[in-house]
């Protein structure tokens, strides 16, 4: 990769990224623009995957809302992500939890990691 691209990506990266992993239950505080107003909306769910690297790194969070599964993908270094708060640590054995999409009810839960 070119040095110019690396410099541009380094400028776009956040100084401190919140520590979270796949399987954790997180609250994502996302900025939403409505007309000329800006507000923060919280999206709480389980992290299904983290992919990419550097300034291109993204993560996907899944929650069930009114019995329907909702997934959102955010860039980790996006200015629209105010902060990421870890609610619960999850005990998982794989990097991507795509199997949670097919599960309903208690089967869709991730075991909590006790520290």
N, C-alpha and C positions, 0 to 999 in steps of 0.2 A: 504494500500500500504506500501511496505517496506521503511525503512528509507534510505537504500542504493539507491533505485530507485529515491526517492525524491531529494537526494543530487546530483545525476547525472543530473536529469532534471533541477535543480536549476542552475547548471553550464552552461547548454546549453541556458538558457533564456537570452534575451537581457535586458540590464539595463533599457532602456527607449523605450517604444513602442509608436508609433504615434497614437493619438486618432482619431478613425473613427468608424462609425456605419453603419448598414445596410441601404441602400438607398442613401448613399453618393456617389458622383462621385469622384474617386480617381485616382491619377497617381502612379503606382507602378514602382519603379526603380529596375529592376532585373538584376543581373549579369549574363552574358552569356559567356561561354568559347568556343572559336573557335581555336582549335589547342593549341598553346602555348600563344595565346593572350586572354585577358579578356576585355570585354566592358560592358557598361550598356545600356539596352534597356528599353524604357518607354512603359508601357501598361496602357492606360487610359480607364476607364469604370465605371459602376455602381456596387457597392457591393451588391451581391445577398444574401449572407449569411455569418455568422461567426459561427463556431461550434467548439466544443471541449473546452478544458481548459488547463491551465498550459503551458507546452512546446509543447503540441500536438495541440494547437489551430490553426485552418486554416480559411482562408477566400476565397471566390470565387468572381471573378470580371468578368463582361460580357460587351462586346462591340460589335458593328456591324462593320465589315470590308468588304467593297465592297458588301454590302447587305447580308452578311452572319454573323450570330451570332457566336461569339468566346468567350469561357469561359476558364478561367485559375484559378486554385486553388493553393494557396501558403500557406506554414506554416508562421505564424506571426513572429516566432522567428528564421526564417531561415537566415543563413549567406548570402544566395544568394539574399535576399531582402535588397537592400541598404537603401531605405527609402520609406515611403508611404506619399504622399502629398494629402491633401484634397482640391479638386477644388471647389466643391459645396456640401452643406449639403442638404440631402433629407428628405422630410416629408413623413414618411411611418407609417403604423399602424400594421405591423406584422414583425416577426423575419426573415422569409425567403420569398424572392420575386420570387418564382418559376413561378408565373403566367406571369412574364415578358417574358419568353421564347416563349410563344404563341402569343405575341403581336408584331405588326409591325408598324413602322412610329411614329406618334405623340402619339398613345396609349401606346407605350413602354416607354414613358418618366415618370420620377418621379418628383413630384412637389418639388420646392425648398423651404427650410425652411428659412423664413425671420427672422433674429434676430435683 
